[in-house]
Amino acid sequence: MRKNDILITDILLSLVLLTRLPLPHLNKTDFARQSKAVWAFPVAGFAVALAACLAVSVAVWAGLSPAISAGIAIGVQILLTGAMHEDGLADTADGFWGGFERARRLEIMKDSQIGTYGVLALILGIGLRWTALSTLIAGPGIWVLVPLAMLSRSMMPVVMIALPNARGHGLSQSVGRPQKAPAVIGVLSALFVGLFVAGWATWLVLLVMAVATWGIVALAKRKIGGQTGDVLGATQQISEIAGLLALVAICS
């Protein structure tokens, strides 16, 4: 396979995995590259955030308030991802705090029904994102969401490297445990875009996201002894929220 073909395949794999965008059909053999394609996770974030930013730009042009525009941004992201990251956050909250033993926690996380902890996690998560985005739209602008979406998704392979799969099956297991090089490439590509869009503040955002990710790794190791697809979704959500709050603090 030529380098250009590999590049396109990796990007398509990441978009297929992390979004609900209509995409060309991939061959079964292409999915063997999933663990190598994690460098392109930020590309999925770029696509989702770009659509959200364009929608917000139209909303602001139409005279809608920052609060309403922020709601539109979140709605577009949820629509394009199928709420998979929000679902991971809710399932992780339910499992980690709804069970007293590892096996029970994993069982709860697999359950399609949502519990009290999951509901609270979604309320807090969406509430913080909504408030922070409203502040940023009224200040530096919505386009800072692009590097945030990219950086938060670059944290997911970091967790996959740091922890083994806790179940031995599922979405995370099917992707495989990536090597460090693709993960580093993903972080650096997201960092480059961040420096271009948000300047030096990107370094602080990256630091805050790294600390949040380290906390998730430590908690997941203690609660279930590894990571799952839900934990990866929670990683994206929590690291993005941490980055949003860091930017709000800088702009205040």
N, C-alpha and C positions, 0 to 999 in steps of 0.2 A: 504494500500500500504506500502510495506517495505521501510526502509530508503534508501537502495541501489537503489530501483526502483524509489523513489522520486528524488534522486540525479541525476540519469540518465535521468529521464523525464525532470527535470528542465534544464539540460544542452542541451538536444535535443530541448526543446522549445526555448531556447535562440539562438541556431544555426539556427533553422527554421526561427525565427523572424529577425535575423540580418545578415544572410548570404544566399547565393544561393547554398550551398553545397548539394549534393544529400544525403538525409537522410532517415532513416526508417519512415514508416507511423505512425503518432500519432493518437490516438483515440480522438474523440471530447471532451470526459471528461477530457483528459489531459490538454486541453487549459484553463480549469478553474483555473489552477495553474499559469497562466501567471504573475500575480502580485507578486506571491511568488517566481517566478523563476528569478527575476531581479538580484539576487545575482550572477547568472551565466553569466550575460552580459559580464564580463571580459573574460570568457572562449571563447566566440565568437571572442573577440579581439585577444586572444592568438592563436586561430586556424588560423585566417587570417594573423596575423603578422608572425607566424611560417612559413607559406607557402612563404610569401614575403621574409623572411630572407634566407630561403633555396635557393630560386631563385637567390637572390643577391649573395650568397656565390658561386654558380656555375658561375655566371657572372664574379665575381672578379677572380675566379680561371682561367676562360677562358681568362683573360687579358683585360676585358672591363673596361672602365674608371668609376670612382665614379659617374659621371653625368649620364652616360647611365645606370649604375646599379641602381641609384635612380629612374630613370624613370621606370625600370622594377619593382621595389618594389611597386611603386604607381599603375602601371598597374595591377599587381597581386591582390592588395587590391581591386581595382575597380571591377575586374573580379569576385572575390569571394563574394563581397557584392552587386553586381548589381548596384553599384554607388548610393545606397540608401541614404548614408550620404551626399554625394556631392549634390544629388538632394534636400535634405532637406536644405542644406546651400543656394543653389540657390533660392529655393522657399521662404525661410525666408527673404533673402535680397530683393527679388522682392516685397514681401508683406509688409514688415516693412517700406520700403522707397518708394514704388510705390503707396501707398494708403494713404488717409488723414483721413479716418474713420475706426473704428474697423471692421465693416462688409465688407467694401471694401478690407481691407488688407487680411482678411480671404478668400475672394473670389479670390483674386489674387494668394494667396498661393496654392489654390486648382486647379488653371488653369495649364494645362499641358504645355502650352507655356512658354518659358523662356524670360525674359526681360533684359534690360540693366544692372540693378543692379545684377541680377543673374549671368549674363555672367562675370561681373567684379569680383564678389565674387569668382567664380570658377577660374578665371585667377589668382587672388591674392592668393587664398587658395592653389591651386596646385603648383603655382610658389614658394610660401614660403616652402611648404613641399618638393618640389624637391630640392631646394637650400640647405635647412637644412639637408636633408638626404644625399646629396652629401658630405657635410662637415663632417657629422658623419661617413659615410662609409670610408672616407679618414683618419679619426681620430680614435675614440674608437671602431668603427665597427657598423655594421647594427643591431646587436642583441639588442641594446637598444630600438629598435622599439617595441619589445614584451611588456615590461612594459608600454610603452607609449600607445599602442593600448588597453591594458587592463584598464589602469587608465582612459583614455578618455571615454571608454564605462561605467565605473563605475560612471561617472558623470551624465549619462542620468537618472538613477533612482532618483538622487538627485533633478533634475529639476521636475520630475514627482511628487515628494513629496512636493516640495516647491510651485508648482502652480497647479491649477485645469485644467482640459481639457477645452480648449477654445471653442470647437465646440459641444461637447456632442456626437460626433461620430468620426469614423476614427480609425486608427491603435493604436494611443495612448490611446484612450478611450477603445478599445477592450482589451488592456492589463490590464487596471485598475490602481488605485492609490495604489502603494505599501506601506507597512509598513516600518518603519525605519530600523528594524533589517536586512532584506535581503539586503538593500542598503549598510548598514555599513559592512556587510560580504563581499560584492562585492569590496568595497573600500579597505578593509584590505587585501583581497586575492591578489589584484593587487599591493598593497603596498609591500607585502611580496616578490612577484616576482621581483618587482623593486629594493628592497634592495639587493636581491641576485645578480641581473644582473648589476645594476648601482651604488650600494652602497649608500652613504649618499646623493648623488645628487638627489635621488628619493624624498627626503623630499622637496627640493626646487621645483622640478617638480610638486609635489602634491599641494604645496602652490600656484604656478602660475596657475595651472589648476582650483583650487578652486576659485581663484579670477576671472578668465575668466568665470567660470560657474555662479558665483554670478552676474557678469555683464550681462550675457544672461538672467538670471532670472529677473533682474530689468528691462531690456529692453523689454522682452516679456510681463511682467506684464503691462507696460505702453502702449505698442503698441496694444496688443490684449487681455489683461486681463487674460492670462493663457498660456498653452503650447499645442503644437500639435506634431504629428510625425515629421513634418518638423523642428520644433524647437529642438527636440531631436537629429535629424540628424546634425543640425547646431552646437549643443552642442558638439557632438563627434568631429566634424571637428575642431572647434575653440579651444577646449581644447587640442586636439592633436597638433595642430600648436603651441599653447602657450608652451606646454611641449617640443616640438622640439627646439623652439627658446631658451628656458631656458637651455637646454642641450648644444646647440651650444655656448651660452654665457659662460657656465662653462668650456667648453673644449677649448675656445679661449685663 
